[in-house]
């Protein structure tokens, strides 16, 4: 029993250490790398004795500033809900990481063996649930309450409008996200993320190859779901008053951290469902076989390569999300809703119908 608890804590530490550290790096990239792309000045103010470390001190300065800033609560706000709303926003994001498979299954007693065979390997997921992807949608949908309650509890008309915009947007694009994944379920025949990765053993079997339209629809719906530009209508600071306008200090930091954790989670989901997860070209249970190289490796090295592969893929997807923010202008709200209901949702339904027809034809004993 003690070994099970220790191993569970190790997996939690690896996954959340990865997510939190990558979130901190993304806050730096949001400023520094976007400034480089757009040929403007980036973060240069935070320094120690004049040393800025390329802006890397700014995330630390942000955390220190927000942690020590005055915690203001509007006099007429509903104090209990006002306090709980940031938790509703960040808690679902933290919970859905539990089903993400971030490395190959581990044979704990055969770490130095070549291609070990064990009856019950330790899966590198915090929780292995047969309906894992349904769990993701069930828990992630709770984050709608965070935005809606933050707007309502602030006793501010503009915050309320921001909360309503956020709720309508998140509900609209959740439907497209779910429909975009049905084609993947039909192709791979499983809802369990770890098993889904195992069935993408080669690049030809990756979800992005099997379901290219599903990938595009899911990716852009996920960006809208996380309220990132060009879909950041609920919180566009430059011309729109967002749902968390009355929040300050640590509570604002909670919303801020939740947004960047959502970016990382979208990267994990896209990697798991469409990019083969920890699978890499040439990576097998006994080592690395690519470009004529046949290199046998101990089991622990294969697991490490899988973890590195997963990290690289997630980072690339996160970078793509940031690059889209730096490149595209914000949409109008009517354009946003029209795209969701009249563009992406019908496309996702068509994708499901075509995929179902192809799967049915492929499974038919007599084709053609």
C-alpha positions as CSV (number, residue, x, y, z in Angstrom):
1,X,0.0,0.0,0.0
2,X,2.8,2.4,0.9
3,X,4.5,1.8,-2.5
4,X,1.3,2.6,-4.3
5,X,0.9,5.9,-2.5
6,X,4.5,6.8,-3.1
7,X,4.3,6.1,-6.8
8,X,1.1,8.1,-7.1
9,X,2.8,11.1,-5.4
10,X,5.7,10.7,-7.8
11,X,3.4,10.8,-10.8
12,X,1.5,13.8,-9.4
13,X,4.8,15.7,-8.8
14,X,6.1,15.0,-12.3
15,X,2.9,16.0,-14.1
16,X,2.1,19.1,-12.1
17,X,5.7,20.2,-11.8
18,X,5.8,20.0,-15.6
19,X,2.5,21.9,-16.0
20,X,3.3,24.7,-13.5
21,X,6.9,25.2,-14.8
22,X,5.7,25.3,-18.4
23,X,3.0,27.8,-17.5
24,X,5.7,30.1,-16.0
25,X,7.7,29.8,-19.2
26,X,4.7,30.6,-21.3
27,X,4.1,33.8,-19.4
28,X,7.6,34.8,-20.4
29,X,7.1,33.7,-24.0
30,X,3.8,35.7,-24.1
31,X,5.9,38.8,-23.7
32,X,9.5,38.2,-24.8
33,X,9.0,36.0,-27.9
34,X,5.9,38.0,-29.1
35,X,8.0,41.2,-28.8
36,X,10.7,39.6,-30.9
37,X,8.2,38.5,-33.6
38,X,6.5,41.9,-33.7
39,X,9.8,43.9,-33.5
40,X,9.0,45.8,-30.3
41,X,10.4,46.1,-26.9
42,X,9.7,43.2,-24.5
43,X,10.1,42.8,-20.8
44,X,13.1,44.8,-19.7
45,X,12.2,46.4,-16.4
46,X,12.6,43.6,-13.9
47,X,16.3,43.2,-13.1
48,X,18.8,42.4,-10.4
49,X,21.7,44.9,-10.4
50,X,20.9,45.7,-14.0
51,X,20.8,42.1,-15.2
52,X,17.4,41.2,-16.8
53,X,18.2,37.6,-17.9
54,X,16.3,38.1,-21.2
55,X,13.2,39.0,-19.3
56,X,13.1,35.8,-17.3
57,X,12.8,37.7,-14.0
58,X,9.4,39.1,-15.0
59,X,7.4,36.0,-14.1
60,X,9.0,36.1,-10.7
61,X,8.2,39.8,-10.4
62,X,4.6,39.2,-11.4
63,X,4.1,36.5,-8.8
64,X,5.7,38.7,-6.1
65,X,3.6,41.7,-7.0
66,X,0.3,39.9,-7.2
67,X,0.9,37.9,-4.0
68,X,1.6,41.1,-2.0
69,X,-0.9,43.4,-3.7
70,X,-4.0,44.7,-1.9
71,X,-6.9,42.1,-2.0
72,X,-9.9,44.3,-2.8
73,X,-13.4,43.1,-2.5
74,X,-16.2,45.4,-3.7
75,X,-18.5,46.5,-0.8
76,X,-21.7,45.2,-2.5
77,X,-20.2,42.0,-3.9
78,X,-21.4,38.6,-2.8
79,X,-18.4,37.9,-0.7
80,X,-18.6,34.1,-0.5
81,X,-19.1,33.6,-4.2
82,X,-16.6,36.3,-5.1
83,X,-14.0,34.4,-3.1
84,X,-15.0,31.0,-4.5
85,X,-15.2,32.0,-8.2
86,X,-11.4,31.8,-8.9
87,X,-11.3,28.3,-7.4
88,X,-14.1,27.3,-9.8
89,X,-12.0,28.6,-12.6
90,X,-8.7,26.8,-11.7
91,X,-9.8,23.6,-9.9
92,X,-11.3,21.9,-13.0
93,X,-8.2,22.6,-15.0
94,X,-6.0,21.0,-12.3
95,X,-8.4,17.9,-12.0
96,X,-8.4,17.1,-15.7
97,X,-4.6,16.6,-15.8
98,X,-5.2,13.4,-13.9
99,X,-6.0,11.3,-17.0
100,X,-3.2,12.5,-19.2
101,X,-0.6,9.7,-20.1
102,X,2.7,11.5,-20.1
103,X,5.1,8.6,-20.6
104,X,5.2,4.9,-21.5
105,X,4.0,2.3,-19.0
106,X,6.7,1.4,-16.5
107,X,7.8,-2.0,-15.3
108,X,9.1,-1.0,-11.9
109,X,11.1,-4.2,-11.2
110,X,12.7,-4.3,-14.7
111,X,14.0,-0.8,-15.2
112,X,17.4,-1.9,-16.5
113,X,16.0,-4.8,-18.7
114,X,15.8,-4.6,-22.5
115,X,12.1,-4.8,-23.7
116,X,10.8,-6.1,-20.4
117,X,7.6,-8.0,-20.1
118,X,5.5,-7.4,-17.0
119,X,1.9,-8.5,-16.3
120,X,0.8,-5.3,-14.6
121,X,2.9,-2.3,-15.7
122,X,2.6,1.0,-13.8
123,X,0.7,3.4,-16.2
124,X,2.1,6.9,-16.2
125,X,-1.3,8.5,-15.5
126,X,-2.5,9.8,-12.1
127,X,-5.8,8.1,-12.8
128,X,-6.6,5.5,-15.5
129,X,-10.3,5.7,-16.3
130,X,-12.0,3.7,-19.0
131,X,-14.1,6.8,-19.9
132,X,-11.2,9.2,-19.4
133,X,-12.1,11.6,-22.2
134,X,-15.8,11.9,-21.0
135,X,-14.3,12.6,-17.6
136,X,-12.3,15.5,-19.1
137,X,-15.4,17.1,-20.7
138,X,-17.5,16.5,-17.5
139,X,-15.0,18.2,-15.3
140,X,-13.8,20.9,-17.7
141,X,-17.3,22.1,-18.2
142,X,-17.4,23.2,-14.6
143,X,-15.0,26.0,-15.4
144,X,-17.9,27.9,-16.9
145,X,-19.1,28.5,-13.4
146,X,-15.9,30.3,-12.6
147,X,-16.4,33.0,-15.3
148,X,-20.1,33.3,-14.7
149,X,-20.0,33.6,-10.9
150,X,-17.0,36.0,-11.0
151,X,-19.0,38.4,-13.2
152,X,-22.2,38.1,-11.2
153,X,-20.7,38.2,-7.7
154,X,-18.7,41.4,-8.4
155,X,-21.8,43.6,-8.4
156,X,-20.6,45.3,-11.6
157,X,-22.7,45.5,-14.7
158,X,-19.6,45.3,-17.0
159,X,-18.3,42.2,-15.1
160,X,-21.7,40.6,-15.4
161,X,-21.7,41.2,-19.2
162,X,-18.2,39.7,-19.4
163,X,-19.3,36.7,-17.5
164,X,-22.3,36.2,-19.7
165,X,-20.2,36.5,-22.8
166,X,-17.7,33.9,-21.4
167,X,-20.5,31.5,-20.5
168,X,-22.1,31.7,-23.9
169,X,-18.8,31.3,-25.7
170,X,-17.6,28.3,-23.6
171,X,-20.9,26.5,-23.9
172,X,-21.0,27.0,-27.7
173,X,-17.5,25.8,-28.4
174,X,-17.7,22.9,-25.9
175,X,-20.3,21.3,-28.3
176,X,-17.9,21.6,-31.2
177,X,-15.0,20.2,-29.2
178,X,-17.1,17.1,-28.3
179,X,-18.3,16.5,-31.8
180,X,-14.8,16.9,-33.2
181,X,-13.6,14.0,-31.0
182,X,-16.4,11.6,-31.9
183,X,-14.7,10.8,-35.1
184,X,-11.5,9.9,-33.2
185,X,-13.5,7.7,-30.9
186,X,-15.0,5.9,-33.9
187,X,-11.6,5.3,-35.5
188,X,-9.7,4.1,-32.3
189,X,-12.6,2.6,-30.5
190,X,-11.6,3.8,-27.0
191,X,-12.2,6.7,-24.6
192,X,-9.2,5.9,-22.4
193,X,-6.3,8.3,-23.1
194,X,-3.6,5.8,-22.4
195,X,-5.0,3.2,-24.7
196,X,-5.6,5.9,-27.3
197,X,-1.9,6.6,-27.3
198,X,-1.0,3.0,-27.6
199,X,-3.1,2.6,-30.7
200,X,-1.2,5.4,-32.4
201,X,1.9,3.3,-32.7
202,X,3.1,4.8,-36.0
203,X,2.8,8.3,-37.6
204,X,0.3,6.8,-40.1
205,X,-2.0,5.9,-37.2
206,X,-1.7,9.3,-35.4
207,X,-5.0,11.1,-34.9
208,X,-4.0,14.0,-37.0
209,X,-3.5,11.7,-40.0
210,X,-6.7,9.7,-39.3
211,X,-8.8,12.8,-38.5
212,X,-7.3,15.9,-40.0
213,X,-10.6,17.9,-40.0
214,X,-11.3,16.7,-36.4
215,X,-7.9,18.0,-35.4
216,X,-8.5,21.5,-36.9
217,X,-11.9,21.8,-35.3
218,X,-10.8,20.5,-31.9
219,X,-7.8,22.8,-31.8
220,X,-9.6,26.0,-32.7
221,X,-12.6,25.1,-30.5
222,X,-10.2,24.5,-27.6
223,X,-8.6,27.9,-28.1
224,X,-12.1,29.5,-28.0
225,X,-12.9,27.4,-25.0
226,X,-9.9,28.7,-23.1
227,X,-10.7,32.3,-24.2
228,X,-7.5,32.9,-26.0
229,X,-7.1,35.5,-28.8
230,X,-8.5,35.8,-31.4
231,X,-11.4,34.4,-29.3
232,X,-10.7,36.5,-26.1
233,X,-14.0,38.4,-26.2
234,X,-14.8,37.8,-22.4
235,X,-11.5,39.5,-21.3
236,X,-10.1,41.7,-24.0
237,X,-8.4,44.3,-21.8
238,X,-7.8,46.9,-24.6
239,X,-11.4,47.6,-25.4
240,X,-13.6,45.2,-23.3
241,X,-14.2,45.1,-19.6
242,X,-13.7,41.5,-18.5
243,X,-15.5,39.3,-16.0
244,X,-12.6,39.6,-13.5
245,X,-12.2,43.4,-13.6
246,X,-12.9,43.7,-9.9
247,X,-10.3,41.1,-8.9
248,X,-6.9,42.0,-7.6
249,X,-3.9,40.4,-5.9
250,X,-3.8,36.7,-5.4
251,X,-7.3,36.1,-6.8
252,X,-6.5,37.8,-10.1
253,X,-3.3,35.7,-10.1
254,X,-5.5,32.6,-9.8
255,X,-7.4,33.5,-12.9
256,X,-4.2,34.3,-14.7
257,X,-2.5,31.0,-13.7
258,X,-5.7,29.1,-14.7
259,X,-5.5,30.6,-18.2
260,X,-1.9,29.4,-18.8
261,X,-2.6,26.0,-17.2
262,X,-5.4,25.7,-19.8
263,X,-2.9,26.4,-22.6
264,X,-0.8,23.5,-21.2
265,X,-3.8,21.2,-20.9
266,X,-4.9,21.9,-24.5
267,X,-1.3,21.0,-25.5
268,X,-1.5,17.8,-23.6
269,X,-4.9,16.9,-25.0
270,X,-3.9,17.6,-28.6
271,X,-0.7,15.6,-28.1
272,X,-2.5,12.7,-26.6
273,X,-5.4,12.5,-29.1
274,X,-3.9,13.6,-32.4
275,X,0.0,13.5,-32.1
276,X,0.6,10.0,-30.7
277,X,1.2,11.1,-27.1
278,X,4.7,9.9,-26.0
279,X,5.1,7.8,-29.1
280,X,8.0,8.8,-31.3
281,X,9.1,7.6,-34.7
282,X,11.4,4.6,-34.2
283,X,10.9,4.4,-30.5
284,X,10.1,0.8,-29.5
285,X,10.0,-1.2,-26.3
286,X,13.6,-2.4,-26.8
287,X,15.1,0.9,-27.9
288,X,15.4,3.3,-30.8
289,X,15.2,2.2,-34.5
290,X,15.4,5.0,-36.9
291,X,17.5,6.1,-40.0
292,X,19.1,2.7,-40.0
293,X,20.1,3.0,-36.4
294,X,19.2,0.0,-34.1
295,X,20.1,1.1,-30.6
296,X,19.0,-1.2,-27.8
297,X,18.2,0.7,-24.6
298,X,17.3,-0.2,-21.0
299,X,13.6,0.2,-20.1
300,X,14.2,3.3,-18.0
301,X,15.9,5.1,-21.0
302,X,12.9,4.2,-23.2
303,X,10.6,5.7,-20.6
304,X,12.7,8.8,-20.4
305,X,12.7,9.2,-24.2
306,X,8.9,8.9,-24.2
307,X,8.6,11.6,-21.5
308,X,10.9,13.9,-23.5
309,X,8.9,13.3,-26.7
310,X,5.7,14.1,-24.9
311,X,7.2,17.3,-23.5
312,X,8.4,18.5,-26.9
313,X,5.1,17.9,-28.6
314,X,3.2,19.7,-25.8
315,X,5.6,22.7,-26.0
316,X,5.1,22.9,-29.8
317,X,1.3,23.0,-29.5
318,X,1.6,25.6,-26.7
319,X,3.9,27.7,-28.9
320,X,1.4,27.5,-31.7
321,X,-1.4,28.8,-29.4
322,X,0.8,31.8,-28.5
323,X,1.8,32.4,-32.1
324,X,-1.9,32.5,-33.1
325,X,-2.5,35.2,-30.4
326,X,0.4,37.3,-31.7
327,X,-0.8,37.0,-35.3
328,X,-4.5,37.3,-35.6
329,X,-6.8,40.2,-34.6
330,X,-9.7,39.8,-32.2
331,X,-13.1,38.8,-33.7
332,X,-16.4,40.6,-33.1
333,X,-18.7,38.7,-30.8
334,X,-21.3,38.1,-33.5
335,X,-18.5,36.7,-35.7
336,X,-17.4,34.5,-32.9
337,X,-20.8,33.0,-32.3
338,X,-21.6,32.7,-36.0
339,X,-18.3,30.8,-36.6
340,X,-19.1,28.4,-33.7
341,X,-22.8,27.6,-34.5
342,X,-22.9,28.0,-38.3
343,X,-19.4,27.1,-39.3
344,X,-17.5,24.7,-36.9
345,X,-20.5,22.8,-35.5
346,X,-21.9,21.8,-38.9
347,X,-18.4,20.9,-40.1
348,X,-17.9,18.6,-37.0
349,X,-21.2,16.9,-37.7
350,X,-20.3,16.3,-41.3
351,X,-16.9,14.9,-40.1
352,X,-18.7,12.4,-37.8
353,X,-21.0,11.3,-40.6
354,X,-18.2,10.7,-43.1
355,X,-16.0,9.0,-40.5
356,X,-18.8,6.7,-39.4
357,X,-19.5,5.8,-43.1
358,X,-15.8,5.0,-43.7
359,X,-15.5,2.9,-40.5
360,X,-18.6,1.0,-41.3
361,X,-17.3,0.3,-44.9
362,X,-13.9,-0.7,-43.6
363,X,-15.5,-3.1,-41.1
364,X,-17.8,-4.6,-43.7
365,X,-16.9,-8.2,-44.7
366,X,-17.5,-7.3,-48.4
367,X,-16.0,-4.0,-49.4
368,X,-17.2,-2.3,-52.5
